[in-house]
Amino acid sequence: HARFDALSRTYHYYLHFGKSPFLRAYSCRLYQMLDFGKMNEAAAALFDYTDFTSFSKVNTDTKTNNCRIMQARWTELAPGEWRFEIQADRFLRNMVRAIVGTLVEVGRGKLTPEGFRAVIEGKDRCRAGESMPGNALFLVDVAYPDKCVRPDMPPVFICETDDDRTTLSENSVGFYMAARKAGVSAELHIFRTGGHGYGCGDDFAQTGEWKVLFTKWIKSIGIIS
C-alpha cells in the first residue's frame, strides 16, 4: 500500500537570502540572515520526541500525532542558499512547514533551542512558529520494503485526487518514485478534485479522464495494440 507500507519519507525545504529569479519559484526568500548553528542545535531536539502535536494542522482526523524523526539538519548549498532535510517514518499534515517556521524563529533569535523543546513539549500549535510557504517544500524520497517494490513487479498505473484525505497524494508520488527507481514502468496522474473511491462509472470532469489516460498508457508500453 502506497501509504501504509512506506518505511520512511524524506522532505527538503529550501531557503535563500539574495534576489534570484532562478530560485524564487522553488525556494523561500528571507531578508534577515539566520543563525543556522542554533537552528541545527534546535533541530537535533526532534530526535528526542515522538509526539509532534505542536506542528500538526488542527482539526484533522489523524488517530495519532506520533512520528519518529530519523534525520533533521540544515545544510548550506551555496552562499546564501540553505536546505533543510528531514526524514521520518511518517509526517503530520503541515508538519514540515511548521517545523521550519519554528526553526526560523530560533534562527532569528526570537526562540532559544531550549524554547524549541518547550514548544514540542507544550503540544500546542499556537506556540509554534508560522507555517512556511509551500513552494519551497519537496518530497524527495519514500522508502519501501523490498517486498513492496521490486524490479520484477508488473507495470503500475496510479491515479490520485489531491482532495482525497484517505490516501494522500504524497504517498502516491512516493510509490511512483520507488517504482521508477526499481526500473518498473509506471504512470502517475493527480487530479485536483474528485474525492475518494471513483471508478469506471465516474464521469466527473477531471477524474473521468483516467480511463482515456490509462488506455493511452497501456498502448504506449505495448500491453495492447
N, C-alpha and C positions, 0 to 999 in steps of 0.2 A: 504494500500500500504506500503510495507516494508520500503520504503524511506520517503514518504511524510506524513505518519500518525504518525511517531515517535515524541514523545514529547521531549525526551532528549537522549543524548548519553554520556557515561562516559568512559574515557580512563585512563589507568595507564601507567606511564613511570618510569622505574627503573634505578637507578644509584648505583654503588658500587665503592669502592676505594682499597680494598685489592685483592690480587690474589686468584681466586677461580675457579676451574674447573666446579663447580656446577652452577655458576652464569653467566659465560661468554656468553652463548648462549641466555640468556633471560634478560640480564642487560648490560648497558653500563659502562665499567670501565673507571674511570678518575684517574689521578695520582696526582692531586692537590686538597686538601680539599677545600670545598666551604663554603661561609657564607650563610647558609640556612635561617638565620633570615632575612638578606637583601633580599634574593630571595623570601621569603614569603611576605615581605613588598611590593616588586615589583609586585608579582602575584596578590595581592589584588587590584591593579590598573585595572586589567582586568574587574572587575565588573562595572567600570565607563564608559566603552566604548562599542560600538556595531559594529563599522567599523574596521575590522581586516585585511585590505588590506596589511599591513606590514608583516603579517605572512602567506600570501597566495602564492601558487605557481603561477608564472606569466603565462600569455597567456592561461588562462583557459576559458571555455565557461560559467562560473558561472554568473548569472544575478545580483547577489548582494553579497557583502562581509560582510554583516551584520550578526552577531551572538549574542546570549545572553548567556553570561557566568554565570553559576549558582554556580560553585564550582571550586576552584583552590588553591591547597595547597600542600606543601612538608611535608612529614611525615617520621621520622626515624623508620625503621622497626627493625633494629639491629645495633650494632656498625659498622659504615662504609657502611650501606645499607639504601638507601632512595627511596621513591616512590613519584612521583608527580601524584596527582589525579585531573582531570579536567572534568567538566560536562558542557554541553551547549545544546541549542536546536538544533544546527547544527554546523558542522565544515567545514572549507575550506580544499582544498587539501594541504597536508603538514603542516597544521596549528599547530598541537600539537608539532611536532618535531621542528618547527621553534620557537615556544614559549619557549620550553625547552632550545633550543640553546641560546636564548637571555637571559633567566634567568641564565644560566650558566655564561654568561658574567658578569651579576650582581654579582654572587657568587664569581667570580674571581677578583672582584674589578675594572674591565675594564669599567663598566657601573653602574651608580647610579640608585636607584629606580626612581628618577626624570627623569633620562635619558631614562629609560624604558618607561615611559609615553611619552616622546618626540618621541621615536621610533613609538609607536602606532599612535600618532597624525600626524607623518610625512607621513603615508600611502605609504611608500616606502620600498619594500622588501630588497633593498640593505643596508638599515640602520639597519636591524635586524641581529641577530646572525645566524650562520650556522645551517642547519638542522642536528639534531642528528641522529645517526644510527637507522634504523627501527626495529632491532631485539628486542629492549627493550620496544617497544610500544605495548600495548594490549587494545583492545576494550573489556570492562568488563560488560557493561550493556547498553541496549537500552530500554527505557520506552515507552509503547504504551497505548493509551486509552483502557479502558476495552472493548469497543465495537469492538476493532480490534483483540484482543487475549483473548479467553475465554476457560475455560475447556471443554465446550460442542461443540467446533468447530471440524470439521472433520479433519482427518489426513492430514498433509501437506508435499508435496514433492517439494523441492526447487532446481533448477539448476541455476547456475550463471557462467558468464565468467569474469575473472579478468580484461580483457581489455575493458569491456563494461563500457563506461563513462556515459551512461544514467541511469543505475541502479547500483550503486556501491556495491561491494562485502560486505562491512561493513554493509550495510543495510540488506542484506540477512542473514548475520551472526546474526545480532541483532534480526531479526524476528524469526529465528530458536531458538535462546536462549530464547526468550519470550515464544514461543510455548512450549518448553520443560519445562520451569518454570511453565507453566499453566497445565502441565500434558498431553499435546497433543502429540500424536505420530507424529514425524517429521523426515525427512531425508534431508540432505544438501550435495550438491556436487558443488564444484567450479572448473571450468576448467581454465587453464592458458590463453588460447586464444579462440576465436570464435565469438567475437563481440556481437551485439545486435540483437535479433529477430530470432534466429534459431528455427526450428520446426521439425515436424515429418519427413520431407523430407531431413533433413540435414545429410549428410554422412561424414562431416568433421571428421578427425581422432580422435579428442578429443570429441567435443560436440555430435557427432553421437552416442556415448556410452550411452547417457542419457536414451534412450528407454530401453536398456537392464537393466540398473540400476533401472529404475522405475518398470519394470516388476518384478525383484527380490524383490524389497521392498514391493510392494502390496501383493506378495505371502507370504512374511515373516510376515506380520501383519494380514494375513487371509482374505483379501478382495477377492482374487481369489485363487483357488487351483491349 
